[in-house]
Amino acid sequence: MLTYYSILTIAGVYRRLKKLDDSPLEEYPSVAVLVPCYNEGLVIKQTLEAMSQLKYPGELNIYILDDQSTDNTGQIARAFQMQFSNIHYLYVPEMEIKGKSSVLNYGLQSTTSDYFCVFDGDNQPEPESVLRLVHAAERTKKAGGAVGYVKTINAETNMLTRMIALEFQVFQLLMQSGRYQLFKAGALAGTNMLLRRDVIEEAGGYDPKALAEDAELTVRVASLGYILPVVHHARTWEQEPEQLKALIKQRTRWLTGNLYLLEKSLYTFKFWKGRTFVHSMQHILTYLVFIIFLAFSNVWFILGLIGYPLPTVDTPLLLLWFLSYVVYSAQIASAMVLEDLLSPKNVGIGMIMYFTYAQLFLIMLFKSLIQYISGRIFKKQTKWDKTKRYKKESAQ
């Protein structure tokens, strides 16, 4: 795994250094931008201001999908609808299964376009974001859509948001740019993603039971043989949790969704064919193999600290631990250089992330595992909940 992630880092850096092809197309397909919202009053104004600045030569319509908000989200969205002819407000009726997937399915049924693009309610895409996603999708053979990059708008708030921002850049460097460079296996993100309408229809729409709807749909799209090019030049800015409690709640939901996908992949044969194998194996390695070794490593470490007599092993455990730290730190450093985030403060934070932030993964995964197993035993559907928002200035 250390070798694999090292190779992904190198491949990701190589792809990130490639030149952008921003030459115009002869003809531009129509695009519907879907923005699922629930009580986004704190941020929706900045979101829609950014949406109104999107540059696209073809037909572009923006749809605010209001999932029965109880704050002033609808009022703000309607004001923008009156001001801009391509911004539309849609009130989503009560759904049997509430959540982002159901809202997006409603948006797809209510719109017509060649492509649809998804942005979360707090997102502020850069003006060329949708344009560059379409360029990549139209120029890539067998492309089902395209995936952009996510930047953290509140990275400077505190140490936690800085760590989240760095983690996101590492993930996008490895799991997006690196994996796409090696295997042409891009993954849909929950935001800043583009899909062809006929592809989502062929895939059967969003799975309402999937909490990690982006990861679940990625596997189904890949199983149909489609490619999702990664476009790091197409960027959007979003908020991240500013308190540890909010982060744990958000990531527990994500991990629970990935456990659902892991279980689904174990009995779905088509999830192991072609490029889909890369995604399914990644889930096995991350949520099964890696977590077993991580838990074992932590138990071994604690037993050693308290002086419990442990058996002598020939494996150079200390060397493996040191290599893990080196590889993890190298990934963070690479991301900082590519994103122009290199500073003494960020370097210091990057050096301690392995011992602090990274170790939260085990706690959150254990919590999500209990939640998922209890849900299966008592046949209770885990509820989707939104990430807490904060009042912030515009990224533009």
C-alpha positions in Angstrom: 0.0 0.0 0.0 2.9 2.3 0.7 4.3 1.7 -2.8 0.9 2.1 -4.3 0.3 5.5 -2.7 3.8 6.6 -3.6 3.1 5.8 -7.2 -0.2 7.6 -7.1 1.5 10.7 -5.7 4.0 10.8 -8.6 1.3 10.2 -11.2 -0.9 12.9 -9.6 2.0 15.5 -9.7 2.6 14.5 -13.4 -1.0 15.1 -14.3 -1.3 18.3 -12.4 1.6 19.7 -14.5 -0.1 19.0 -17.8 -1.2 22.1 -19.9 -4.8 23.1 -20.0 -6.7 22.8 -23.3 -9.2 25.7 -23.1 -9.8 26.1 -26.9 -13.5 26.6 -27.8 -15.8 23.8 -29.0 -17.6 24.1 -32.3 -20.9 23.6 -30.6 -21.8 23.7 -26.9 -24.3 21.2 -25.3 -27.0 22.5 -22.9 -26.2 22.3 -19.1 -28.5 22.3 -16.1 -26.8 23.3 -12.9 -28.5 21.6 -9.9 -28.0 23.1 -6.4 -29.7 21.0 -3.7 -30.4 23.2 -0.7 -31.8 22.8 2.8 -31.7 25.8 5.2 -28.8 27.5 3.4 -29.8 31.0 4.3 -26.3 31.8 5.7 -24.5 31.1 2.4 -27.0 30.9 -0.5 -26.6 34.6 -1.4 -22.8 34.2 -2.0 -23.5 30.9 -3.8 -26.0 32.5 -6.2 -23.7 35.5 -6.8 -21.0 33.1 -7.9 -23.5 31.1 -10.0 -24.6 34.3 -11.8 -21.0 34.8 -12.9 -20.6 31.5 -14.6 -19.2 31.8 -18.2 -20.7 29.4 -20.7 -21.3 30.1 -24.5 -24.2 27.5 -24.7 -27.5 27.2 -22.9 -26.9 27.2 -19.1 -29.7 27.1 -16.5 -29.3 27.1 -12.7 -31.9 25.3 -10.6 -32.1 25.9 -6.8 -33.7 22.7 -5.4 -35.2 23.7 -2.1 -35.7 20.6 0.1 -38.4 22.3 2.2 -36.2 24.8 4.0 -37.5 26.4 7.1 -35.3 29.5 6.9 -35.0 32.3 4.3 -33.3 30.1 1.6 -36.4 30.2 -0.6 -36.8 34.0 -0.2 -33.3 34.7 -1.3 -33.4 32.2 -4.2 -36.7 33.8 -5.5 -35.1 37.2 -5.4 -32.3 35.9 -7.7 -34.9 34.2 -9.9 -36.5 37.6 -10.4 -33.1 39.2 -11.3 -31.6 36.5 -13.5 -33.5 34.8 -16.3 -31.3 31.6 -16.1 -31.8 31.1 -12.3 -34.8 29.1 -11.3 -36.3 28.2 -7.9 -37.8 24.7 -7.5 -39.6 23.7 -4.2 -39.0 19.9 -3.7 -42.1 18.1 -2.4 -42.0 15.6 0.5 -40.0 12.5 -0.5 -40.4 8.9 0.9 -36.6 8.9 1.6 -35.3 12.3 2.4 -31.8 13.3 1.4 -29.5 14.7 -1.3 -30.1 11.7 -3.7 -33.8 12.1 -3.7 -33.6 15.9 -4.2 -31.2 15.4 -7.2 -33.5 12.8 -8.7 -36.4 15.3 -8.5 -34.2 17.9 -10.1 -33.3 15.5 -13.0 -37.0 14.8 -13.5 -37.9 18.5 -13.6 -35.2 19.6 -16.1 -34.1 18.9 -19.6 -30.5 19.3 -20.8 -27.7 17.4 -22.4 -25.6 17.6 -19.3 -26.3 18.3 -15.6 -23.8 19.8 -13.1 -24.1 19.6 -9.3 -22.9 22.1 -6.8 -23.6 22.1 -3.0 -25.5 25.0 -1.5 -22.4 26.6 0.0 -20.3 26.4 -3.2 -18.8 29.3 -5.0 -17.6 28.0 -8.4 -15.0 30.0 -10.3 -16.5 31.5 -13.5 -14.8 29.0 -15.9 -15.6 25.9 -13.8 -18.6 24.5 -15.8 -17.0 25.5 -19.1 -13.8 23.5 -18.4 -15.8 20.5 -17.2 -17.7 20.5 -20.5 -14.5 20.9 -22.5 -13.0 17.8 -20.8 -16.2 15.7 -21.2 -16.6 16.6 -24.9 -12.9 16.0 -25.7 -12.5 12.7 -23.9 -13.5 9.5 -25.6 -16.3 7.5 -23.8 -16.6 10.2 -21.2 -19.7 10.1 -19.0 -19.0 13.5 -17.6 -16.1 15.2 -15.7 -15.0 16.1 -12.2 -13.5 19.3 -10.9 -11.5 20.3 -7.9 -12.7 21.5 -4.5 -11.0 24.3 -2.5 -11.6 25.3 1.1 -13.0 28.8 1.5 -12.5 28.9 5.3 -9.1 27.2 5.5 -7.6 30.1 7.5 -10.3 29.9 10.3 -8.4 27.6 12.6 -6.0 24.6 12.7 -8.8 22.1 12.0 -9.9 23.8 8.8 -6.3 24.1 7.6 -5.9 20.3 8.1 -9.1 19.6 6.3 -8.0 21.8 3.4 -4.7 20.0 3.2 -6.4 16.6 3.4 -8.7 17.6 0.5 -5.8 18.6 -1.7 -4.0 15.3 -0.9 -7.1 13.3 -1.7 -7.6 15.1 -5.0 -3.9 14.8 -5.9 -3.9 11.0 -5.3 -7.4 9.6 -5.7 -8.4 12.0 -8.5 -5.4 13.2 -10.5 -3.1 10.2 -9.7 -5.6 7.5 -10.1 -7.0 9.0 -13.3 -3.5 9.3 -14.8 -2.8 5.6 -14.1 -6.2 3.9 -14.6 -8.5 6.5 -16.1 -10.6 6.1 -13.0 -11.9 9.5 -11.9 -14.4 9.6 -9.1 -17.5 11.8 -8.9 -17.5 14.3 -6.1 -20.6 15.4 -4.3 -20.0 18.9 -5.9 -18.4 20.4 -8.9 -19.2 17.4 -11.0 -20.7 17.0 -14.5 -22.7 14.1 -16.0 -24.4 13.4 -19.3 -28.1 13.0 -18.8 -28.3 9.8 -20.9 -25.6 8.3 -18.7 -27.5 8.9 -15.4 -30.6 7.6 -17.1 -28.7 4.4 -18.1 -27.4 4.1 -14.6 -30.9 4.3 -13.1 -30.5 7.7 -11.4 -29.3 8.3 -7.9 -29.7 5.6 -5.2 -31.9 7.3 -2.5 -30.4 5.0 0.2 -26.8 6.0 -0.5 -25.4 8.5 2.0 -22.2 8.8 -0.1 -24.2 9.2 -3.3 -21.2 10.4 -5.3 -19.1 7.3 -4.5 -22.0 5.0 -5.2 -22.8 6.6 -8.5 -19.2 6.6 -9.5 -19.0 2.8 -9.3 -22.2 2.3 -11.3 -21.1 4.8 -14.0 -17.7 3.0 -14.2 -19.4 -0.4 -14.4 -21.2 0.9 -17.6 -17.8 1.6 -19.2 -17.7 5.4 -19.0 -14.7 7.5 -18.1 -14.8 10.5 -15.7 -11.9 12.9 -16.6 -10.5 14.9 -13.7 -10.2 18.6 -14.4 -8.1 20.3 -11.7 -8.5 23.7 -13.5 -12.2 23.6 -12.9 -12.5 24.8 -9.3 -15.1 25.6 -6.7 -14.8 26.9 -3.2 -16.7 25.4 -0.3 -16.9 25.6 3.5 -15.6 22.9 5.8 -16.5 22.1 9.4 -14.9 24.5 11.9 -15.5 22.4 15.0 -14.4 18.8 15.7 -18.0 17.8 16.5 -19.3 18.9 13.1 -16.4 17.2 11.3 -17.0 13.9 13.1 -20.7 14.1 12.2 -20.0 14.8 8.6 -17.4 12.2 8.1 -19.4 9.5 10.0 -22.1 10.0 7.4 -19.6 9.8 4.6 -18.0 6.6 6.0 -21.4 5.0 6.7 -22.2 5.7 3.0 -19.0 4.1 1.9 -19.7 1.0 4.1 -23.1 0.7 2.3 -21.2 0.8 -1.0 -18.6 -1.7 0.3 -21.4 -4.2 1.2 -23.1 -3.5 -2.2 -19.9 -4.3 -4.1 -19.4 -7.6 -2.3 -22.5 -9.1 -4.0 -22.6 -7.1 -7.3 -20.3 -8.8 -9.8 -20.3 -5.9 -12.3 -18.6 -3.8 -9.7 -15.5 -5.8 -10.2 -15.2 -5.6 -14.0 -12.9 -3.3 -16.0 -12.0 0.1 -14.4 -14.7 -0.5 -11.7 -12.2 -3.0 -10.2 -10.0 -0.1 -9.2 -12.8 1.6 -7.3 -14.0 -1.6 -5.6 -10.5 -2.6 -4.6 -9.9 0.8 -3.2 -12.9 0.3 -0.9 -11.7 -3.1 0.2 -8.2 -1.8 1.0 -9.4 1.3 2.8 -12.4 0.1 4.8 -11.3 -3.5 5.5 -7.6 -4.3 5.0 -6.2 -0.9 6.1 -8.5 -0.5 9.1 -7.6 -4.0 10.4 -3.9 -3.2 10.2 -4.4 0.3 11.7 -6.4 -1.0 14.6 -3.8 -3.8 15.2 -0.9 -1.2 15.0 -2.6 1.0 17.6 -3.3 -1.8 20.0 0.3 -3.1 19.6 1.6 0.5 20.3 -0.5 0.9 23.5 0.5 -2.5 24.8 4.1 -1.6 24.3 3.7 1.7 26.2 2.2 0.0 29.3 5.0 -2.6 29.3 2.9 -5.7 28.2 5.3 -8.4 27.1 4.9 -8.7 23.3 6.3 -11.5 21.0 9.5 -10.8 19.1 8.9 -10.4 15.4 11.4 -10.2 12.6 9.4 -7.6 10.6 11.0 -4.2 10.9 7.9 -2.6 12.3 9.6 0.7 13.3 10.9 1.1 9.7 7.4 0.5 8.3 5.9 3.1 10.6 8.6 5.6 9.6 8.0 4.9 5.9 4.3 5.5 6.5 5.0 8.8 8.0 7.4 9.8 5.2 4.9 8.8 2.5 2.1 10.7 4.2 4.2 13.8 4.7 5.5 13.7 1.1 1.9 13.6 -0.1 1.0 16.7 2.0 4.1 18.5 0.8 3.4 17.7 -2.8 -0.2 19.1 -2.5 1.1 22.2 -0.8 3.6 22.9 -3.5 1.0 22.4 -6.3 -1.6 24.5 -4.6 0.9 27.2 -3.7 0.1 26.7 0.0 3.7 26.2 1.1 4.4 28.3 4.2 6.2 27.6 7.6 2.8 27.4 9.3 1.4 24.9 6.9 4.6 22.8 6.9 4.3 22.6 10.7 0.7 21.6 10.5 1.5 19.0 7.9 4.2 17.5 10.1 1.8 16.8 13.0 -1.3 15.7 10.9 -0.2 12.1 10.9 -0.3 11.9 14.7 -3.4 14.0 15.2 -5.9 14.5 12.3 -5.2 11.3 10.5 -5.8 9.2 13.6 -9.4 10.5 13.8 -10.2 8.2 10.8 -10.2 5.1 13.1 -12.6 6.7 15.6 -15.0 7.9 12.9 -14.9 4.6 11.0 -15.6 2.7 14.2 -18.5 5.0 15.0 -19.9 4.7 11.5 -19.5 0.9 11.6 -21.6 0.6 14.8 -24.2 2.9 13.2 -24.3 0.9 10.0 -24.5 -2.5 11.7 -27.2 -1.4 14.1 -29.1 0.0 11.2 -28.9 -3.3 9.4 -29.9 -5.3 12.5 -32.9 -3.1 13.3 -33.7 -2.3 9.7 -33.5 1.4 10.3 -32.5 3.7 7.4 -29.7 6.1 8.4 -30.9 9.7 8.0 -29.1 12.1 5.7 -28.1 15.4 7.4 -26.4 18.5 6.1 -23.1 19.9 7.1 -23.2 23.0 9.4 -22.7 26.3 7.6 -21.0 29.5 8.7 -21.4 33.1 7.6 -18.5 34.0 5.3 -17.5 36.5 2.7 -17.4 35.8 -1.0 -14.4 33.9 -2.4 -14.4 36.0 -5.5 
